[in-house]
Amino acid sequence: MKRIIAGIACCLLFGQLAQSQSVYSFQGLGSLNHQGMPNNVAQGEIGIGTPTIWHINSQNPANLVYNTFSTFQLGLNVDRRNFSGEDISGSGTDGGLRFLGYAFPIMAGKWSSSFGILPYSSVSYNTFSEGEIPGTNGSVSQVSDNRGEGGLTNFYWSNGFRIKEKLLVGLKMNYTFGSIKKTSIISIGGTDVPFSAATYEELESYSDFNFLFGLGYRHKMTEEKYLNFGATYSPKSPINGNSELSLIRLSTSGSELETVEVGTESIQFDLPQTFGFGVSYQKLNHYTIGADMEFSGWSKAGSPTALYNNSFKIAVGGEYTPDYDDVNSYWRRIKYAAGFNYQKLPYIVNDQALIDFGINFGASLPVSGFSSLDVAFKYGQLGESSNGLIKETYYKVVIGATINDRWFIKRKYD
């Protein structure tokens, strides 16, 4: 199993990261992705105040201290969306590598480290519109075909430290990089106007560093029951890049007649200041119940040419294992998980804020040793089908694998 998983990971590293097709991904940096692992998705996307020894905590680096195993995780994501609105309908499917991470203890119980890749944002849309040009009395029409693809990826390196018996601190460094390509094909024609068409292509490329700081605190109530608290903070961080604009004149058959490189300019996009808080109640190896809240100051971030709302997210969820030690029943050793999340997105469409709501559930299926196969599902709704907006109903399936082992340990006895 380990060889198969490692082989899949190596192949996918050179492939496309997961995309989430959304008509709203034309804004800003695109659709913003959850920065947790498959087990977090199954629990409603909680993780800031939810430590675990079995999986990597990529949401709060302080909780890495609990990773006393060497842990490798990967996940694949499939996203299916249906679109509906006023005289609008459609559907689309995207997918690919969604999570890849590795964590290992440097000083067991005191210092653990992790690195990996997570998609930060996804751009994947294709919209089509047609209509009359104002002031022409219907004699001239225009057709627009708009497309976008790409997104940004976080390559992260995290470290968690125990500074007191109950108090943990952590630091996560992200190298955010990637490109976004937006294409608009515009055609004009009419009774007394000859047909003409042109393509506008804009390629934005970004790369820069940003940081996230974490705190963790665990209060022991009994030998098996704990109350956990977590907090994260990301300062406002600029990511710098370049924008290239090209204009392509097309023939009536759609072939390229002339390409004009309009120019290249330096651009900057400010990632927002973000605060996160989490709390959970655990009975070790039996159940966990938790909740997270995140607040992001998008109104003072973004780009100079666009306005954004401050955003927030609430996530509630947990997991339950009937009997972790039951060697006679496989089903009673499975971790079952469920949760939900509600998020106000930073982007504004038709002077309205976008709301994303999702219901999550899943399971971690034990395999050899302490490893598992992780499955998560999410049913969600983004936007609405009135007020000039489009409602997206989507289904996400995440299939992941976790390998826990004690690597890099020299045996004293064979």
C-alpha positions as CSV (number, residue, x, y, z in Angstrom):
1,M,0.0,0.0,0.0
2,K,2.8,2.4,0.9
3,R,4.5,1.9,-2.4
4,I,1.3,2.5,-4.3
5,I,0.5,5.7,-2.4
6,A,4.1,7.0,-2.8
7,G,3.9,6.3,-6.6
8,I,0.6,8.1,-7.0
9,A,2.0,11.1,-5.1
10,C,5.1,11.3,-7.2
11,C,3.0,11.2,-10.4
12,L,0.6,13.8,-9.2
13,L,3.3,16.2,-8.1
14,F,4.0,16.9,-11.8
15,G,0.3,17.1,-12.7
16,Q,-2.4,19.6,-12.1
17,L,-3.5,20.6,-8.6
18,A,-7.2,20.4,-7.8
19,Q,-9.5,23.0,-9.4
20,S,-12.9,24.0,-8.2
21,Q,-14.9,25.2,-11.2
22,S,-17.0,28.3,-10.2
23,V,-18.4,31.2,-12.2
24,Y,-17.4,33.4,-9.3
25,S,-13.7,32.5,-9.6
26,F,-13.2,35.3,-12.0
27,Q,-12.8,37.6,-9.0
28,G,-9.5,38.4,-7.2
29,L,-7.3,35.4,-7.0
30,G,-10.2,33.0,-7.6
31,S,-12.0,30.6,-5.3
32,L,-10.2,30.4,-2.0
33,N,-9.5,26.8,-0.8
34,H,-9.7,25.3,2.6
35,Q,-6.2,24.8,4.0
36,G,-6.9,21.6,5.9
37,M,-6.4,17.8,5.3
38,P,-9.0,15.2,4.3
39,N,-9.9,14.4,7.9
40,N,-10.5,18.1,8.5
41,V,-12.9,18.3,5.6
42,A,-14.9,15.3,7.0
43,Q,-15.3,17.2,10.3
44,G,-16.8,20.3,8.8
45,E,-13.3,21.8,8.1
46,I,-12.4,22.4,11.8
47,G,-8.8,22.1,12.9
48,I,-7.5,25.3,14.6
49,G,-8.4,24.0,18.1
50,T,-8.5,20.2,17.3
51,P,-5.2,18.4,17.9
52,T,-4.7,14.8,16.8
53,I,-1.8,12.4,16.7
54,W,-3.1,10.5,13.7
55,H,-3.1,13.3,11.0
56,I,-1.2,16.4,10.1
57,N,-2.6,19.7,11.4
58,S,-2.0,22.2,8.6
59,Q,-4.4,24.8,10.0
60,N,-2.6,25.5,13.3
61,P,1.1,24.7,13.3
62,A,1.2,24.7,17.2
63,N,-0.7,21.4,17.2
64,L,2.0,19.7,15.2
65,V,3.6,18.9,18.6
66,Y,1.1,16.0,18.9
67,N,2.5,14.4,15.8
68,T,4.8,11.9,17.4
69,F,4.8,9.6,14.4
70,S,6.2,10.3,11.0
71,T,3.1,11.0,9.0
72,F,2.5,11.2,5.3
73,Q,-0.8,12.4,3.9
74,L,-2.2,12.9,0.4
75,G,-5.7,13.5,-0.9
76,L,-7.5,13.7,-4.3
77,N,-10.4,15.9,-4.8
78,V,-13.4,15.8,-7.3
79,D,-15.7,18.8,-7.5
80,R,-19.0,18.6,-9.4
81,R,-21.1,21.8,-9.7
82,N,-24.5,22.7,-11.1
83,F,-25.3,26.3,-12.0
84,S,-28.7,27.9,-12.1
85,G,-30.0,31.5,-12.4
86,E,-32.2,33.7,-14.5
87,D,-32.2,32.0,-17.9
88,I,-28.9,30.4,-16.9
89,S,-28.0,26.7,-16.3
90,G,-25.0,24.5,-16.6
91,S,-22.7,22.1,-14.9
92,G,-19.0,21.3,-14.6
93,T,-16.5,18.9,-13.0
94,D,-12.9,19.4,-12.0
95,G,-10.5,17.6,-9.8
96,G,-6.9,16.5,-9.1
97,L,-4.4,16.5,-6.3
98,R,-5.8,18.4,-3.3
99,F,-3.4,17.7,-0.3
100,L,0.1,16.5,0.1
101,G,2.0,16.8,3.4
102,Y,4.6,15.2,5.6
103,A,5.2,15.7,9.3
104,F,7.8,14.3,11.6
105,P,8.9,14.7,15.2
106,I,12.3,16.3,15.8
107,M,12.1,16.1,19.6
108,A,9.2,13.9,20.4
109,G,6.5,15.8,22.3
110,K,8.4,19.0,22.2
111,W,9.1,19.9,18.6
112,S,7.6,18.6,15.3
113,S,7.9,19.9,11.8
114,S,5.9,19.5,8.6
115,F,6.1,20.5,4.9
116,G,3.8,20.0,2.0
117,I,1.7,21.7,-0.8
118,L,-1.9,22.9,-0.6
119,P,-3.8,24.8,-3.3
120,Y,-4.5,28.3,-2.0
121,S,-6.9,29.5,-4.8
122,S,-8.5,28.1,-8.0
123,V,-9.6,29.8,-11.1
124,S,-11.8,27.8,-13.5
125,Y,-14.7,29.3,-15.3
126,N,-16.2,29.6,-18.8
127,T,-19.0,32.1,-19.3
128,F,-20.8,33.1,-22.5
129,S,-23.0,36.1,-23.2
130,E,-24.6,37.9,-26.1
131,G,-26.6,41.0,-26.6
132,E,-27.1,44.2,-28.5
133,I,-24.7,47.1,-28.3
134,P,-26.5,50.1,-26.8
135,G,-27.3,53.0,-29.2
136,T,-27.3,50.9,-32.3
137,N,-31.1,50.2,-32.4
138,G,-30.5,46.5,-32.4
139,S,-28.5,46.6,-35.6
140,V,-25.2,45.6,-34.0
141,S,-24.7,42.6,-31.7
142,Q,-21.9,41.5,-29.5
143,V,-20.9,38.0,-28.3
144,S,-18.4,37.5,-25.4
145,D,-16.8,34.2,-24.5
146,N,-14.8,34.6,-21.1
147,R,-12.6,31.9,-19.7
148,G,-10.2,31.6,-16.8
149,E,-7.8,29.0,-15.5
150,G,-5.0,28.5,-13.0
151,G,-4.6,29.5,-9.4
152,L,-2.1,29.8,-6.6
153,T,-0.4,27.1,-4.5
154,N,1.1,27.2,-1.1
155,F,4.3,25.3,-0.4
156,Y,4.4,25.4,3.4
157,W,6.9,24.6,6.1
158,S,5.5,24.5,9.6
159,N,7.0,24.0,13.1
160,G,5.3,23.4,16.4
161,F,6.9,23.8,19.8
162,R,5.9,23.0,23.4
163,I,7.1,25.8,25.6
164,K,5.1,24.8,28.7
165,E,3.4,21.6,29.7
166,K,0.1,22.9,28.4
167,L,1.1,25.7,26.1
168,L,2.2,25.3,22.5
169,V,3.4,27.8,19.8
170,G,3.8,27.3,16.1
171,L,5.0,29.0,12.9
172,K,4.0,28.3,9.3
173,M,5.8,29.8,6.4
174,N,4.1,29.7,3.0
175,Y,5.7,30.3,-0.4
176,T,2.7,31.3,-2.5
177,F,3.1,31.0,-6.2
178,G,1.2,30.4,-9.4
179,S,-0.4,32.0,-12.4
180,I,-3.9,33.0,-13.5
181,K,-4.8,33.2,-17.2
182,K,-8.0,35.1,-18.3
183,T,-9.1,35.2,-21.9
184,S,-12.0,37.1,-23.4
185,I,-13.1,36.5,-27.0
186,I,-15.3,39.3,-28.3
187,S,-17.1,39.3,-31.6
188,I,-19.0,42.2,-33.1
189,G,-21.2,42.2,-36.2
190,G,-24.5,43.6,-37.6
191,T,-26.5,44.7,-40.6
192,D,-24.2,47.5,-41.7
193,V,-21.2,46.5,-39.6
194,P,-18.7,43.8,-40.9
195,F,-17.9,41.0,-38.6
196,S,-14.8,41.4,-36.4
197,A,-13.4,39.5,-33.5
198,A,-10.5,39.9,-31.1
199,T,-9.1,38.0,-28.1
200,Y,-7.8,39.7,-25.0
201,E,-5.4,37.6,-22.9
202,E,-4.1,38.5,-19.5
203,L,-1.6,36.4,-17.6
204,E,-0.9,37.2,-14.0
205,S,2.0,35.5,-12.2
206,Y,2.7,35.7,-8.5
207,S,5.3,34.5,-6.0
208,D,6.1,35.6,-2.5
209,F,6.3,34.5,1.2
210,N,3.7,34.9,3.9
211,F,3.4,33.6,7.5
212,L,0.9,32.2,10.0
213,F,1.4,32.1,13.8
214,G,-0.3,29.6,16.0
215,L,-1.1,29.0,19.7
216,G,-2.4,25.9,21.4
217,Y,-3.5,25.1,24.9
218,R,-4.7,21.8,26.4
219,H,-6.5,21.5,29.7
220,K,-6.6,18.0,31.2
221,M,-10.0,17.2,32.8
222,T,-9.5,13.5,33.5
223,E,-7.1,10.8,32.3
224,E,-8.9,10.6,28.9
225,K,-10.8,13.8,28.6
226,Y,-9.3,17.1,27.4
227,L,-10.4,20.6,26.6
228,N,-8.4,22.2,23.8
229,F,-8.0,25.8,22.6
230,G,-6.3,27.1,19.5
231,A,-5.6,30.5,17.9
232,T,-3.9,31.6,14.6
233,Y,-2.9,34.9,13.2
234,S,-1.7,35.9,9.7
235,P,-0.5,39.5,9.2
236,K,-1.4,41.4,6.0
237,S,1.0,40.2,3.4
238,P,1.6,41.5,-0.2
239,I,2.4,39.0,-2.9
240,N,4.1,40.5,-5.9
241,G,4.0,39.5,-9.5
242,N,3.7,40.5,-13.2
243,S,0.8,41.0,-15.5
244,E,1.1,40.4,-19.3
245,L,-1.6,41.6,-21.7
246,S,-1.9,40.5,-25.3
247,L,-4.4,41.5,-28.0
248,I,-5.1,39.0,-30.8
249,R,-7.1,39.9,-33.9
250,L,-9.1,37.0,-35.4
251,S,-10.4,36.2,-38.8
252,T,-14.1,35.2,-39.6
253,S,-13.0,31.6,-39.3
254,G,-11.4,32.1,-35.9
255,S,-7.7,31.9,-36.9
256,E,-5.2,34.4,-35.6
257,L,-4.4,37.3,-37.9
258,E,-2.2,39.5,-35.7
259,T,-0.9,39.4,-32.1
260,V,0.0,42.6,-30.3
261,E,1.9,42.4,-27.0
262,V,0.4,45.3,-25.1
263,G,2.9,45.2,-22.4
264,T,4.0,43.8,-19.0
265,E,3.6,45.6,-15.6
266,S,4.4,44.8,-12.0
267,I,1.4,44.0,-9.8
268,Q,0.7,43.4,-6.2
269,F,-2.1,41.7,-4.3
270,D,-2.4,42.0,-0.6
271,L,-3.5,38.9,1.4
272,P,-5.6,40.0,4.4
273,Q,-4.9,40.0,8.0
274,T,-6.6,36.9,9.5
275,F,-7.5,35.8,13.0
276,G,-8.6,32.3,13.8
277,F,-10.0,30.7,17.0
278,G,-10.9,27.1,17.8
279,V,-12.0,25.0,20.7
280,S,-12.7,21.3,21.1
281,Y,-13.6,18.7,23.7
282,Q,-12.0,15.3,23.4
283,K,-12.1,11.8,24.8
284,L,-9.0,10.3,23.5
285,N,-9.5,7.7,20.7
286,H,-13.3,7.9,21.2
287,Y,-14.8,11.2,20.2
288,T,-14.1,14.9,19.5
289,I,-16.4,17.8,19.2
290,G,-15.1,21.2,18.0
291,A,-15.8,24.6,16.5
292,D,-13.7,27.2,14.6
293,M,-14.1,30.8,13.7
294,E,-12.0,32.8,11.3
295,F,-12.1,36.6,10.5
296,S,-10.2,38.1,7.5
297,G,-9.8,41.8,6.9
298,W,-10.3,41.8,3.1
299,S,-11.7,45.4,3.1
300,K,-8.1,46.6,3.6
301,A,-6.5,44.0,1.3
302,G,-6.8,42.8,-2.3
303,S,-5.9,44.9,-5.3
304,P,-6.2,48.7,-5.8
305,T,-8.8,48.2,-8.6
306,A,-11.3,46.1,-6.6
307,L,-13.3,46.4,-3.4
308,Y,-13.8,43.4,-1.0
309,N,-15.9,42.6,2.0
310,N,-14.4,41.5,5.3
311,S,-15.0,37.8,5.5
312,F,-15.7,35.3,8.2
313,K,-16.2,31.6,8.6
314,I,-17.8,29.4,11.2
315,A,-17.1,25.6,11.2
316,V,-18.6,23.0,13.6
317,G,-17.9,19.3,13.6
318,G,-16.5,16.2,15.2
319,E,-15.6,12.6,14.9
320,Y,-16.6,9.4,16.8
321,T,-14.9,6.0,17.1
322,P,-17.2,3.3,18.6
323,D,-14.3,1.2,20.0
324,Y,-10.7,1.9,19.0
325,D,-9.4,-1.3,20.6
326,D,-12.0,-3.8,19.3
327,V,-10.0,-6.3,17.4
328,N,-13.0,-8.4,16.5
329,S,-15.0,-5.7,14.7
330,Y,-13.4,-3.6,11.9
331,W,-16.5,-1.3,11.7
332,R,-16.2,-0.3,15.4
333,R,-12.6,0.9,14.8
334,I,-13.6,3.3,12.0
335,K,-13.5,7.0,12.8
336,Y,-16.9,8.5,11.6
337,A,-17.0,12.3,11.1
338,A,-19.5,15.0,10.3
339,G,-19.9,18.8,10.4
340,F,-21.0,21.9,8.7
341,N,-19.5,25.4,7.8
342,Y,-20.9,28.8,6.9
343,Q,-18.8,31.4,5.2
344,K,-19.2,34.9,4.0
345,L,-16.8,35.3,1.1
346,P,-14.8,38.5,0.4
347,Y,-16.0,39.0,-3.1
348,I,-18.8,41.3,-4.0
349,V,-21.1,40.6,-7.0
350,N,-23.9,43.1,-8.0
351,D,-23.3,44.9,-4.7
352,Q,-24.1,41.7,-2.7
353,A,-21.9,39.5,-0.5
354,L,-21.5,35.8,-1.5
355,I,-22.5,33.2,1.1
356,D,-21.1,29.6,1.0
357,F,-22.7,26.9,3.1
358,G,-21.7,23.3,3.3
359,I,-22.5,20.0,5.1
360,N,-19.6,17.6,5.5
361,F,-19.2,14.0,6.5
362,G,-16.7,11.1,6.1
363,A,-14.7,8.4,7.7
364,S,-11.1,7.3,8.4
365,L,-10.8,3.6,7.6
366,P,-7.9,1.9,9.5
367,V,-5.4,-0.2,7.5
368,S,-2.1,-1.7,8.4
369,G,-0.5,-0.4,11.6
370,F,-1.7,3.1,12.5
371,S,-2.4,4.2,8.9
372,S,-5.8,4.9,7.3
373,L,-7.7,5.6,4.2
374,D,-9.6,8.9,4.6
375,V,-12.9,9.7,2.7
376,A,-14.8,12.9,3.0
377,F,-17.9,14.3,1.2
378,K,-19.3,17.8,1.1
379,Y,-22.6,19.1,-0.2
380,G,-22.7,22.9,-0.5
381,Q,-24.4,25.9,-2.0
382,L,-22.8,29.1,-3.1
383,G,-24.7,32.3,-4.1
384,E,-28.4,32.4,-5.0
385,S,-30.4,32.2,-8.2
386,S,-32.0,35.6,-7.9
387,N,-30.9,39.3,-7.7
388,G,-28.8,38.8,-10.7
389,L,-26.7,36.1,-9.1
390,I,-26.0,32.5,-9.9
391,K,-26.6,29.7,-7.5
392,E,-24.0,26.9,-7.5
393,T,-24.9,23.6,-5.9
394,Y,-21.8,21.5,-5.6
395,Y,-20.6,18.1,-4.4
396,K,-17.1,17.4,-3.3
397,V,-15.5,14.0,-2.8
398,V,-12.1,13.8,-1.2
399,I,-10.2,10.5,-1.1
400,G,-7.0,10.5,1.0
401,A,-4.4,8.3,2.6
402,T,-2.5,8.6,5.8
403,I,0.7,6.7,6.6
404,N,1.8,6.7,10.2
405,D,5.1,5.1,11.0
406,R,8.2,5.5,13.2
407,W,10.8,6.5,10.6
408,F,14.4,7.7,11.1
409,I,14.7,5.7,14.4
410,K,17.8,3.5,14.7
411,R,16.9,0.2,16.4
412,K,19.0,-0.8,19.4
413,Y,18.1,-4.5,18.9
414,D,17.3,-6.5,15.8
